[in-house]
């Protein structure tokens, strides 16, 4: 689960990632919520959440919320998309 802003997601992402933006600057309905998340990932499936890097706290907050909402296999990729790309892993 990519919790970055849509423009960041559109400029590159980990293959197969789904974008549900999370953050205080989002106005109106928060795209990252329990209903939207459950539409994409069952509560008993592994859920990996990432954002831009260890300085970006969207993924840690998103992971904490997902666990609070009942997801049981929640992981956050602390180093985020930039480190994935720098390591030479595939990107879309």
Secondary structure as GFF3:
##gff-version 3
##sequence-region A 1 92
A	DSSP	alpha_helix	6	11	.	.	.	ID=ss1
A	DSSP	alpha_helix	34	40	.	.	.	ID=ss2
A	DSSP	beta_strand	46	50	.	.	.	ID=ss3
A	DSSP	alpha_helix	58	68	.	.	.	ID=ss4
A	DSSP	beta_strand	73	77	.	.	.	ID=ss5
A	DSSP	alpha_helix	80	86	.	.	.	ID=ss6
###
